[in-house]
Amino acid sequence: MIQTLYGLNQGFSGSIFKVVTDYYWKDVQQVEPSVVQLYMGLYYIPWVMRPVWGLFTDVFPIRGYKRKPYFVVSGVLGVVSAVAAVVLGKVPAALALSCLLGVSAAMAIAEVVIDACIATNSISIRSLAPDIQSLCMVCSSAGALVGYATSGVFVHRLGPQGALGVLALPPATIIILGIFIYEKRSSTVLLQRNKMDADGLGVAVKGMYKTIKYPQVWKPSLYMFISLALNISTHEGYFYWYTDPKAGPAFSQEFVGIIYAIGALASMFGVLIYHKKLKSYSFRNTLFFAQLLYALSGMLDLVFIKRWNILLGIPDSFFVVTEESFSRIISKIRWIPMVVLSTRLCPLGIEGTFFAFLMCIDSICGLYERKLKEINPSLRNLSYDIADLYNFMDGFADMSALVYEHSMHAYLPYDRQWIKQKAFSHLKRLANGGR
C-alpha cells in the first residue's frame, strides 16, 4: 500500500503533474508567467484543506470503513478530472484550471488517507516511525524519478495536452487498491459512544485544539511554519528561463525532465543519508545543521541569477543539475525529521485529522510564498526574468532588515524599503532597455 500510494500518487503523479502542467499553460493556453504563478498558488488549496479530508476519514466512516471508501473517492475524482482535461480539448483557462484542481484534490485526499494509516502505525510502534517515514520517502522519490525521467518523453510524443491523460493512471490504480485493500470493518468511535456525527465532529475539533495548545506541539509547528515560509526561492521562474531560446539556455523537453529526475534520485540519496546516519541524532541538532545547509543551498540561486557560473567556466546544464541535486538532498534531510516528529505528536482517534493539519503547514507556506509575489502589481509591467530577479531582491532586502553594527556590538534595524525602491528602480530601467 505504501509503495503504491507514495510511489504512484505522490511520486509519479506529482512529478508528471508538475512538468506537464508547466508546458500545458505555456504552450497550449499560452498564458503569462505571472498568471501561471497565480494558478500554481490555487493548486495548493486542496492541500491546505487536508485537515478537512482528515476529519472526514476520522469522523465520517462509510459502512464501517474509515479508509477504503476515501481511496475510491479520490481515485474516481482523479480519473474524471484528468480524462476531462484531455477529452475536452482546448477549453477556457477557468475550466482547465478546474480539471487540474480536481487532479490536485485527488492526490491530496489519497495522501491524507495513507498518512492517517502511517500515523496510526507510528503511534503504535514509536521506534519504527523513522523507518516508516524513510520507506515512504524512498518510494515517493523512486516514483518521482520515473515520472520526471519520462515526463519529457510524454510531452514530446503526446503533446502537453495529451500528456495530461497520463495523470489518470495513478488514480485508476488507487481505485483498485481501495476496492481490494484489507481494512477491518468495525463500529466507529461515534457508534461506540452512541453519539451523532455532529457531536463526533465537535469532539475531533476540540481534541485538535486542545492538543495544539501544548508547548510540545505548537513550538515545533511554529518552527515548521517559519522554516518553510521564509524561503527565498526562484525555482518557479526557472522553467520559463530554461525553455527560452533567446534569454535562456533553451533546454529541451527531455532535458528538463532529466533535471527533475536527477533531483528525485538525489532525494533518495538524502533519505538514505538520514536513515543510515542521522535518525539516531536529536531533532534539534539535525534540524539546526540542516537549516544552515539549506540556507547555503539557497544562495546557489544567486550564483545562477548573476550568471557567475559562466564566469567560473561551469556550463548551465551542469550547474543546474548540481544545484538541483544539492537542494533536494538537504530538503529531504530537513523535512524527514519534521514528518517523524509530526507523527509522534498525533493523538489517537484523530490521528488522520491532526497529522493532516501539521502537514498542511507545508502547503500554507507554499501558498503564502506565492501570494507574496502577487502583492506588488508593478511586477506585471516587467518581463519574467526581471520580475523573478526583483522577487529575489525583495526577499533579500527582508533578510537585510537587521544589520550588525560592530561599534555597538548589536543588530540594528535597517531601511529595507530603501533597498527595495533602489532595486526596483534599477530593474525598471533594465526592463525598458536601460533608459
RAMOFEN-V462900 format. One record per pair of residues at least 4 apart in sequence whose C-alpha atoms are under 7 Angstrom apart, sorted by the first residue. I is the first residue (numbers start at 0). J is the second residue. D is the distance in whole Angstrom. If there is no record, write none. Layout:
# RAMOFEN-V462900
i | j | d
I | J | D
I | J | D
This chain:
# RAMOFEN-V462900
i | j | d
0 | 4 | 6
1 | 5 | 6
1 | 135 | 6
2 | 6 | 5
2 | 138 | 6
3 | 7 | 5
4 | 8 | 5
4 | 9 | 7
5 | 9 | 5
5 | 10 | 6
5 | 135 | 6
5 | 138 | 6
5 | 139 | 5
6 | 10 | 5
6 | 11 | 6
6 | 138 | 5
6 | 139 | 5
6 | 141 | 6
6 | 142 | 4
7 | 11 | 5
7 | 12 | 6
7 | 142 | 6
7 | 169 | 6
8 | 12 | 5
8 | 13 | 7
8 | 106 | 6
8 | 169 | 6
9 | 13 | 5
9 | 106 | 7
9 | 139 | 6
10 | 14 | 6
10 | 139 | 4
10 | 140 | 6
10 | 141 | 7
10 | 142 | 4
10 | 143 | 4
11 | 15 | 6
11 | 142 | 4
11 | 143 | 5
11 | 145 | 6
11 | 146 | 5
12 | 16 | 6
12 | 166 | 6
12 | 169 | 6
13 | 17 | 6
14 | 18 | 6
14 | 143 | 5
14 | 146 | 5
14 | 147 | 6
15 | 19 | 6
15 | 146 | 5
15 | 147 | 6
15 | 150 | 6
16 | 20 | 6
16 | 166 | 7
17 | 21 | 6
18 | 22 | 7
18 | 150 | 7
19 | 23 | 6
19 | 150 | 7
19 | 154 | 7
19 | 159 | 6
19 | 162 | 7
19 | 163 | 7
20 | 24 | 6
21 | 25 | 6
22 | 26 | 6
22 | 159 | 6
23 | 27 | 5
23 | 28 | 6
23 | 159 | 5
23 | 160 | 6
24 | 28 | 5
24 | 29 | 6
24 | 30 | 6
24 | 35 | 7
25 | 29 | 5
25 | 30 | 6
28 | 92 | 7
30 | 34 | 6
30 | 35 | 7
31 | 35 | 6
32 | 36 | 6
32 | 383 | 7
33 | 37 | 7
34 | 38 | 6
35 | 39 | 6
36 | 40 | 6
36 | 369 | 7
37 | 41 | 7
38 | 42 | 6
40 | 366 | 5
40 | 369 | 6
42 | 100 | 6
42 | 103 | 6
43 | 47 | 6
43 | 362 | 6
43 | 366 | 6
44 | 48 | 6
45 | 49 | 7
45 | 103 | 7
45 | 104 | 5
45 | 107 | 6
46 | 107 | 6
46 | 359 | 6
46 | 362 | 6
47 | 359 | 5
47 | 362 | 5
47 | 363 | 6
48 | 52 | 7
49 | 53 | 6
49 | 107 | 7
49 | 111 | 6
49 | 355 | 5
49 | 356 | 7
49 | 359 | 6
50 | 54 | 6
50 | 352 | 5
50 | 353 | 7
50 | 355 | 5
50 | 356 | 5
51 | 55 | 6
52 | 56 | 6
52 | 108 | 6
52 | 111 | 7
53 | 57 | 6
53 | 111 | 6
53 | 351 | 5
53 | 352 | 4
53 | 355 | 6
54 | 58 | 6
54 | 352 | 5
55 | 59 | 5
56 | 60 | 6
56 | 65 | 5
56 | 66 | 6
56 | 112 | 7
56 | 351 | 7
57 | 65 | 6
57 | 349 | 6
57 | 351 | 6
57 | 352 | 7
58 | 199 | 6
58 | 200 | 6
60 | 64 | 5
60 | 65 | 4
61 | 65 | 6
61 | 68 | 7
63 | 184 | 5
63 | 185 | 6
63 | 186 | 6
63 | 187 | 6
64 | 68 | 7
64 | 184 | 6
66 | 70 | 7
66 | 112 | 6
67 | 71 | 7
67 | 177 | 5
67 | 178 | 7
68 | 72 | 6
68 | 177 | 7
69 | 73 | 6
70 | 74 | 6
70 | 109 | 6
70 | 173 | 6
70 | 174 | 6
70 | 177 | 5
71 | 75 | 6
71 | 173 | 7
71 | 174 | 5
71 | 177 | 5
72 | 76 | 6
73 | 77 | 6
73 | 105 | 4
73 | 108 | 6
73 | 109 | 6
74 | 78 | 6
74 | 105 | 6
74 | 170 | 4
74 | 171 | 6
74 | 173 | 5
74 | 174 | 5
75 | 79 | 6
75 | 170 | 7
75 | 174 | 7
76 | 80 | 6
76 | 101 | 6
76 | 105 | 6
77 | 81 | 6
77 | 101 | 6
77 | 102 | 5
77 | 105 | 5
77 | 167 | 6
77 | 170 | 5
78 | 82 | 6
78 | 167 | 5
78 | 170 | 6
78 | 171 | 6
79 | 83 | 6
80 | 84 | 6
80 | 98 | 5
80 | 99 | 7
80 | 101 | 5
80 | 102 | 6
81 | 85 | 7
81 | 98 | 7
81 | 102 | 6
81 | 163 | 6
81 | 164 | 6
81 | 166 | 6
81 | 167 | 5
82 | 86 | 6
82 | 164 | 6
82 | 167 | 7
83 | 87 | 6
83 | 98 | 7
84 | 88 | 7
84 | 95 | 6
84 | 98 | 6
84 | 163 | 7
85 | 160 | 6
85 | 161 | 6
85 | 163 | 6
85 | 164 | 6
90 | 94 | 6
90 | 95 | 6
91 | 95 | 6
92 | 96 | 6
93 | 97 | 6
94 | 98 | 6
95 | 99 | 6
96 | 100 | 6
97 | 101 | 6
98 | 102 | 7
99 | 103 | 6
100 | 104 | 6
101 | 105 | 6
102 | 106 | 6
103 | 107 | 6
104 | 108 | 6
105 | 109 | 6
106 | 110 | 6
107 | 111 | 6
108 | 112 | 6
109 | 113 | 6
110 | 114 | 6
111 | 115 | 6
111 | 351 | 7
111 | 355 | 6
112 | 116 | 7
113 | 117 | 6
114 | 118 | 6
114 | 351 | 7
115 | 119 | 6
115 | 350 | 6
115 | 351 | 4
115 | 354 | 7
116 | 120 | 6
117 | 121 | 6
118 | 122 | 6
118 | 342 | 5
118 | 350 | 6
119 | 123 | 6
119 | 350 | 7
120 | 124 | 6
121 | 125 | 5
121 | 127 | 6
121 | 128 | 5
121 | 342 | 6
122 | 342 | 7
122 | 343 | 6
127 | 131 | 6
128 | 132 | 6
128 | 339 | 6
129 | 133 | 6
129 | 278 | 7
129 | 339 | 6
130 | 134 | 6
131 | 135 | 6
132 | 136 | 6
132 | 339 | 7
133 | 137 | 6
133 | 270 | 6
133 | 274 | 6
134 | 138 | 6
135 | 139 | 6
136 | 140 | 6
136 | 270 | 7
137 | 141 | 6
137 | 267 | 5
137 | 270 | 6
138 | 142 | 6
139 | 143 | 6
140 | 144 | 6
140 | 263 | 5
140 | 264 | 7
140 | 266 | 6
140 | 267 | 6
141 | 145 | 6
142 | 146 | 6
143 | 147 | 6
143 | 260 | 7
143 | 263 | 6
144 | 148 | 6
144 | 260 | 5
144 | 263 | 5
144 | 264 | 6
145 | 149 | 6
146 | 150 | 6
147 | 256 | 5
147 | 257 | 6
147 | 259 | 6
147 | 260 | 5
148 | 256 | 5
148 | 257 | 5
148 | 260 | 5
149 | 153 | 6
149 | 256 | 7
150 | 154 | 6
150 | 256 | 6
151 | 155 | 6
151 | 252 | 5
151 | 253 | 4
151 | 255 | 7
151 | 256 | 5
152 | 156 | 6
152 | 253 | 6
153 | 157 | 6
153 | 162 | 6
154 | 158 | 5
154 | 159 | 5
154 | 162 | 6
155 | 252 | 7
157 | 161 | 5
157 | 162 | 5
158 | 162 | 6
159 | 163 | 7
167 | 171 | 6
168 | 172 | 6
169 | 173 | 6
170 | 174 | 6
171 | 175 | 7
172 | 176 | 6
173 | 177 | 6
174 | 178 | 6
175 | 179 | 6
176 | 180 | 5
186 | 190 | 6
186 | 191 | 6
187 | 191 | 6
188 | 192 | 6
189 | 193 | 6
189 | 194 | 5
189 | 195 | 7
189 | 196 | 7
189 | 199 | 6
190 | 194 | 6
194 | 198 | 6
194 | 199 | 7
195 | 199 | 6
196 | 200 | 6
197 | 201 | 6
198 | 202 | 6
199 | 203 | 6
200 | 204 | 6
201 | 205 | 6
202 | 206 | 6
203 | 207 | 6
203 | 349 | 6
204 | 208 | 6
205 | 209 | 6
206 | 210 | 6
207 | 211 | 6
207 | 353 | 6
208 | 212 | 7
211 | 216 | 6
211 | 217 | 5
212 | 217 | 6
213 | 217 | 6
214 | 218 | 6
215 | 219 | 7
216 | 220 | 6
216 | 344 | 7
217 | 221 | 6
218 | 222 | 6
219 | 223 | 6
220 | 224 | 6
220 | 357 | 7
221 | 225 | 6
222 | 226 | 6
223 | 227 | 6
224 | 228 | 6
224 | 360 | 6
224 | 364 | 7
225 | 229 | 6
227 | 361 | 7
227 | 364 | 6
228 | 364 | 5
228 | 367 | 7
228 | 368 | 6
231 | 391 | 7
231 | 394 | 6
233 | 237 | 7
233 | 387 | 6
233 | 391 | 7
236 | 240 | 7
236 | 387 | 6
237 | 241 | 6
238 | 242 | 6
239 | 243 | 6
240 | 246 | 7
240 | 247 | 5
241 | 247 | 6
241 | 248 | 6
241 | 249 | 6
241 | 250 | 5
242 | 247 | 7
242 | 248 | 7
242 | 249 | 4
242 | 250 | 5
242 | 251 | 7
243 | 247 | 5
243 | 248 | 7
243 | 249 | 5
244 | 248 | 6
244 | 249 | 4
250 | 254 | 6
250 | 255 | 6
251 | 255 | 6
252 | 256 | 6
253 | 257 | 6
254 | 258 | 6
255 | 259 | 7
256 | 260 | 6
257 | 261 | 6
258 | 262 | 6
258 | 320 | 6
259 | 263 | 6
260 | 264 | 6
261 | 265 | 6
261 | 324 | 7
262 | 266 | 6
262 | 323 | 5
262 | 324 | 5
262 | 327 | 6
263 | 267 | 7
264 | 268 | 6
265 | 269 | 6
265 | 324 | 5
265 | 327 | 6
265 | 328 | 6
266 | 270 | 6
266 | 327 | 5
266 | 328 | 5
266 | 331 | 6
267 | 271 | 6
268 | 272 | 6
268 | 328 | 7
269 | 273 | 6
269 | 328 | 4
269 | 329 | 7
269 | 331 | 6
269 | 332 | 6
270 | 274 | 6
270 | 331 | 6
270 | 332 | 7
271 | 275 | 6
272 | 276 | 6
272 | 277 | 7
273 | 277 | 5
273 | 278 | 6
273 | 332 | 6
274 | 278 | 5
280 | 285 | 7
281 | 285 | 6
282 | 286 | 6
282 | 336 | 6
283 | 287 | 6
284 | 288 | 6
285 | 289 | 6
286 | 290 | 6
286 | 333 | 6
287 | 291 | 7
288 | 292 | 6
289 | 293 | 6
289 | 329 | 6
289 | 332 | 6
289 | 333 | 5
290 | 294 | 6
290 | 333 | 7
291 | 295 | 6
292 | 296 | 6
292 | 329 | 7
293 | 297 | 6
293 | 326 | 7
293 | 329 | 6
293 | 330 | 7
294 | 298 | 7
296 | 325 | 7
296 | 326 | 6
298 | 302 | 7
299 | 303 | 6
299 | 322 | 7
300 | 304 | 6
301 | 305 | 6
302 | 306 | 6
302 | 307 | 5
302 | 308 | 6
303 | 307 | 6
303 | 308 | 6
307 | 311 | 6
308 | 312 | 6
308 | 313 | 5
308 | 314 | 7
309 | 313 | 5
309 | 314 | 6
313 | 317 | 7
313 | 318 | 6
314 | 318 | 6
315 | 319 | 6
316 | 320 | 6
317 | 321 | 6
318 | 322 | 6
319 | 323 | 6
320 | 324 | 6
321 | 325 | 6
322 | 326 | 6
323 | 327 | 6
324 | 328 | 6
325 | 329 | 6
326 | 330 | 6
327 | 331 | 6
328 | 332 | 6
329 | 333 | 6
330 | 334 | 6
331 | 335 | 6
334 | 338 | 6
335 | 339 | 6
336 | 340 | 6
337 | 341 | 6
338 | 342 | 6
339 | 343 | 7
340 | 344 | 6
341 | 345 | 7
341 | 354 | 6
341 | 357 | 7
342 | 354 | 6
345 | 350 | 5
345 | 353 | 6
345 | 354 | 6
346 | 350 | 6
349 | 353 | 6
350 | 354 | 6
351 | 355 | 6
352 | 356 | 6
353 | 357 | 6
354 | 358 | 6
355 | 359 | 6
359 | 363 | 6
360 | 364 | 6
361 | 365 | 6
362 | 366 | 6
363 | 367 | 6
364 | 368 | 6
365 | 369 | 6
366 | 370 | 6
367 | 371 | 6
368 | 372 | 7
369 | 373 | 7
370 | 374 | 7
372 | 390 | 7
378 | 386 | 6
381 | 385 | 6
381 | 386 | 6
381 | 430 | 6
382 | 386 | 6
382 | 430 | 7
383 | 387 | 6
384 | 388 | 6
385 | 389 | 6
385 | 426 | 7
385 | 430 | 7
386 | 390 | 6
387 | 391 | 6
388 | 392 | 6
389 | 393 | 6
389 | 423 | 7
390 | 394 | 6
391 | 395 | 6
392 | 396 | 6
393 | 397 | 7
393 | 419 | 6
394 | 398 | 6
395 | 399 | 6
396 | 400 | 6
396 | 415 | 5
396 | 418 | 6
396 | 419 | 6
397 | 415 | 6
399 | 415 | 7
400 | 412 | 6
400 | 413 | 5
400 | 414 | 7
400 | 415 | 5
401 | 410 | 6
401 | 411 | 5
401 | 412 | 5
401 | 413 | 6
402 | 410 | 5
402 | 411 | 6
402 | 412 | 7
402 | 413 | 6
403 | 409 | 6
403 | 410 | 4
403 | 411 | 6
404 | 408 | 6
404 | 409 | 6
404 | 410 | 6
404 | 411 | 7
414 | 418 | 7
415 | 419 | 6
416 | 420 | 6
417 | 421 | 6
418 | 422 | 6
419 | 423 | 6
420 | 424 | 6
421 | 425 | 6
422 | 426 | 6
423 | 427 | 6
424 | 428 | 6
425 | 429 | 6
426 | 430 | 6
427 | 431 | 6
428 | 432 | 6
428 | 433 | 5
428 | 434 | 5
429 | 433 | 5
